[in-house]
Amino acid sequence: MSYILPLLSVLIGFGIAFFLKPKKKNNLKLLMAFSGSFLLSLTVMHLLPEVYHTAEYNHQESAVGVFIMLGILFQIVLEFFSKGAEHGHVHSHDTFEKTPWLLFISLCIHAYLEGFPVSTLPDLAWGIAIHHLPIAVILTSFFLNTKLSKTTIFLFMIVFALMTPLGTLTASYATFLKDYHAQITAIVIGILFHISSTIIFESSENHKFNLAKLSMIAIGIVLAYFLGIDAPHVH
C-alpha cells in the first residue's frame, strides 16, 4: 500500500478532472484544508519524533534542525520554478505552448523526495496520497485549459504519479543512503512543513477560516493522531 496509495491518488485526481470536470472550487478548498492539516499533523506527531529518535541513536540529533531548515529553503527554491503548483497555487492566466519543463521537473523532485520517509513510516503514504489528490485535480484542470495536448498532460501526470513510489523504492533498496536516513528525512520534514502550512492558509480566502474549513482542519489533526501511532522506529 505504501507504493500504491500515492500512485492511485494522482491517477484518481487526473480521472476526476479529465472526465468529471468539477466546477465547484469550494469542495477542492475544503479537501486542500484537510490534506494540509493531515499532512502537517502526521509530520509533527509521527515523522518528527521518528527522525529525532533515529538521529539520537546515531548521535546526529544536533544536525536535524539544520536539515529541516534546509528542506524549507529547498522547497522555496522549487516553488520558484513550479509557481507553487505543489499546493494547488496555479494561475488561470498562465498558458503553455510547450511542455513546462521547469514546473514538471520541480514537481517531480518534490514528489520523489516525499517518498523517502514512507519507507520507514508507511502510514505517511496516506497523508501524501490525500495531499496529491486535490493537487492532481487542480493541475489537470489547469493544463486542460492550456495549449498542451491531452497526451502530454496524461504522460506528465503518469510520471508525477510514479515519483513518490520511486522515492520510497530508492530509500528502501539504496543501501548507501541508510547512513543519511536522518538527514534526508529532516529535509523532507522541512519540505512538508512548508507545503502543509502554506496549503492550510491558502485554502482560505483572505486568510480567514470559516466553520467548514476549521472542521476539516480539526478532522485532519484527529485522524493523523490515530493513524500510524504505533509506527516502529527504524535505525
Residue pairs with C-beta under 8 A, 6 or more apart in sequence:
1 122
1 125
2 118
2 119
2 122
2 125
2 165
2 168
3 125
3 165
3 168
3 169
4 165
5 125
5 126
5 128
5 129
6 111
6 114
6 115
6 118
6 125
6 128
6 129
6 132
6 161
6 164
6 165
7 161
7 162
7 164
7 165
8 129
9 128
9 129
9 130
9 132
9 133
9 136
9 161
10 132
10 133
10 136
10 157
10 160
10 161
11 136
11 157
11 158
11 161
12 133
12 136
13 132
13 133
13 134
13 135
13 136
13 137
13 139
13 140
14 136
14 137
14 140
14 154
14 157
14 161
16 22
16 136
16 137
16 140
17 136
17 137
17 138
17 139
17 140
17 141
17 144
18 140
18 144
21 141
21 144
22 28
22 137
22 141
28 88
28 134
28 137
28 138
29 203
29 204
29 213
30 203
30 212
30 213
30 216
31 130
31 133
31 134
31 216
32 87
32 88
32 134
32 199
32 202
32 203
33 199
33 200
33 203
33 204
33 213
33 216
33 217
33 220
34 130
34 216
34 217
34 219
34 220
35 127
35 130
35 131
35 133
35 134
35 199
35 220
36 87
36 131
36 195
36 196
36 197
36 198
36 199
36 200
36 203
36 217
36 220
37 196
37 200
37 216
37 217
37 218
37 219
37 220
37 221
37 224
38 126
38 127
38 130
38 131
38 220
38 221
38 223
38 224
39 127
39 128
39 130
39 131
39 192
39 195
39 196
39 199
39 220
39 224
40 192
40 193
40 196
40 197
40 200
40 224
41 220
41 221
41 223
41 224
41 225
42 123
42 124
42 126
42 127
42 224
42 227
42 228
43 127
43 189
43 192
43 193
43 196
45 224
45 225
45 229
46 121
46 123
46 124
46 224
46 228
46 229
46 231
47 117
47 121
47 124
47 185
47 188
47 189
47 192
48 189
50 117
50 120
50 121
50 185
50 231
50 233
50 234
51 64
51 117
51 182
51 185
51 186
51 189
52 61
52 64
53 233
54 120
54 181
54 182
54 185
54 233
54 234
54 235
55 61
55 63
55 64
55 182
55 186
57 235
58 182
58 235
60 182
60 183
63 182
63 183
63 186
64 182
64 186
65 186
66 186
67 182
67 183
67 186
67 187
67 190
68 186
68 187
68 189
68 190
68 193
69 190
70 186
70 187
70 190
71 186
71 187
71 188
71 189
71 190
71 191
71 192
71 193
71 194
72 190
72 191
72 193
72 194
73 190
74 187
74 190
74 191
75 86
75 110
75 190
75 191
75 194
75 195
76 194
78 86
78 106
78 109
78 110
79 86
79 106
81 102
81 103
81 105
81 106
82 102
82 103
82 106
82 107
82 110
83 89
83 90
83 91
83 94
83 103
84 90
84 198
85 103
85 106
85 107
85 135
85 139
86 107
86 110
86 135
86 195
87 135
87 195
87 198
87 199
87 202
88 134
88 135
88 138
88 139
88 199
88 202
89 198
89 202
90 138
90 139
90 142
92 142
92 145
94 142
94 146
95 146
95 147
96 143
96 146
96 147
96 148
97 147
99 148
99 152
99 156
104 156
104 159
104 160
107 160
108 159
108 160
108 163
110 191
110 195
111 132
111 160
111 163
111 164
111 167
112 163
112 164
112 166
112 167
112 170
113 167
113 184
113 187
113 188
113 191
114 128
114 164
114 167
114 188
114 191
114 192
115 128
115 163
115 164
115 165
115 166
115 167
115 168
115 169
115 170
115 171
116 167
116 168
116 170
116 171
116 184
116 185
116 188
117 124
117 171
117 185
117 188
117 189
118 124
118 125
118 128
118 164
118 167
118 168
118 171
119 168
119 171
119 172
120 171
120 181
120 185
120 233
120 234
121 228
121 231
122 228
122 231
123 227
123 228
123 231
124 228
125 168
126 227
126 228
127 224
128 164
131 195
131 196
131 199
132 161
132 164
136 157
136 160
136 161
139 157
139 160
140 153
140 157
143 153
143 156
144 150
144 153
148 156
170 177
171 177
171 181
171 184
177 184
181 234
200 217
201 207
203 213
204 210
204 213
209 217
